[in-house]
Amino acid sequence: MLGARRKLTLETERLTLRPPAHSDYRAWSDLRRDSAEFLKPWEPTWAADHLSRKSFTNRVYWAQRAIANGTAVPLFLIRREDQVLLGAITLDNIRRGPAQAGTTGYWIGAPHARQGYMHEAILALVHHAFNRMDLSRIEAGCLPENVPSRRLLESCGYKYEGVAQSYLQIAGRWRNHVLYANLRHDRRGRTDVG
């Protein structure tokens, strides 16, 4: 089972989603650095060593442990046609038992935004979570003004559930987030009225 988890890959029309590897460091650090202006308004403040090899190595080891322990599914988006790293998606904070839930987080490099790649990745991860991991609920949150992210979540079956006050520190400030959830057996918005 452990070996199977380490070889976790998901395929979409244009992408291979797979865990990060040590050999991804240069592509990851270049993409994050070149996309910093695009990403930083939506993310927690980057540590001083955010783009360092040591920091990336720690991320790879964390990803391996998280997959092996079943606590998270961190995946890189690799475009199959040219093997370019586009971004990342993570199903994190996986809770078993009565909850059977997890939280989606994602980022994409500026040159690859709004081309449908993250839409493919989210749909693949949701399918994996519901059909392979037997989760019941997948949550996500984003800043209220991040309209592209809100539209993306809604287009992938997530539904608005409310606002969490001071949910995360983004760019050094506690910020409210709008919360969404995708439910495996979602009946919200449907009616039996003929």
Residue pairs with C-beta under 8 A, 6 or more apart in sequence:
2 68
5 67
5 68
5 70
6 19
6 64
6 67
6 68
8 18
8 19
8 67
8 73
8 75
9 16
9 17
9 18
10 16
10 17
10 18
10 75
10 124
10 125
10 128
11 17
11 124
12 120
12 121
12 123
12 124
13 120
14 79
14 80
14 81
14 117
14 120
15 77
15 78
15 79
15 80
15 86
15 117
15 120
15 121
15 124
16 78
16 80
17 75
17 76
17 77
17 78
17 89
17 121
17 124
17 125
18 75
18 76
18 78
19 60
19 63
19 64
19 67
19 74
19 75
19 76
20 28
20 56
20 59
20 60
20 63
20 74
20 76
20 88
21 60
22 56
22 57
22 60
24 56
24 60
24 76
24 85
25 53
25 56
25 57
27 84
27 85
28 56
28 76
28 85
29 51
29 53
29 56
31 85
31 86
31 87
31 109
32 39
32 50
32 51
32 109
33 51
34 109
34 110
34 111
35 109
35 110
35 111
36 46
37 110
38 109
38 110
38 113
39 107
39 110
40 46
40 171
41 170
41 171
42 107
42 142
42 143
42 146
42 149
42 170
43 107
43 170
43 171
44 168
44 169
44 170
44 171
45 169
45 171
45 172
47 55
49 55
59 74
62 74
63 72
63 74
66 72
66 73
66 74
66 92
67 73
67 74
70 94
70 96
71 92
71 93
71 94
72 90
72 91
72 92
72 93
72 94
72 102
73 90
73 91
73 92
73 94
73 102
73 125
73 128
73 129
73 133
74 88
74 89
74 90
74 92
75 88
75 89
75 90
75 121
75 125
76 85
76 87
76 88
77 85
77 86
77 87
77 88
77 89
77 108
77 117
77 118
77 121
78 84
78 85
78 86
79 86
79 112
79 117
85 109
86 108
86 109
86 112
86 117
87 106
87 107
87 108
87 109
87 112
87 117
87 118
87 121
88 106
88 107
89 104
89 105
89 106
89 118
89 121
89 122
89 125
90 104
90 105
90 106
91 102
91 103
91 104
91 125
91 128
91 129
91 138
92 102
92 103
92 104
92 105
93 102
93 103
94 101
94 102
94 133
94 135
95 101
95 102
99 136
99 137
100 134
100 135
100 136
100 137
101 135
101 136
101 137
101 138
101 139
102 129
102 133
102 135
102 137
102 138
102 139
103 138
103 139
103 140
103 141
104 122
104 125
104 126
104 138
104 139
104 140
104 182
105 140
106 118
106 121
106 122
108 117
108 118
113 148
114 148
118 152
119 152
119 155
119 156
122 152
122 153
122 156
123 156
126 138
126 156
126 157
126 182
129 135
129 138
130 136
130 138
130 184
135 184
136 183
136 184
136 185
137 181
137 182
137 183
137 184
138 158
138 181
138 182
139 179
139 180
139 181
139 182
140 153
140 158
140 179
140 180
140 181
140 182
141 164
141 167
141 168
141 177
141 178
141 179
141 180
142 149
142 150
142 153
142 177
142 178
142 180
143 149
143 170
143 175
143 176
143 177
143 178
144 150
144 163
144 176
144 177
144 178
150 178
150 180
153 180
154 160
154 180
156 182
157 182
157 186
158 180
158 181
158 182
159 180
159 181
159 182
159 183
159 186
159 188
159 189
160 178
160 179
160 180
161 179
161 180
161 181
162 178
162 179
163 176
163 177
163 178
163 179
164 176
164 177
164 179
165 176
166 174
166 175
166 176
167 174
167 175
167 176
167 177
167 179
168 174
168 175
168 177
169 175
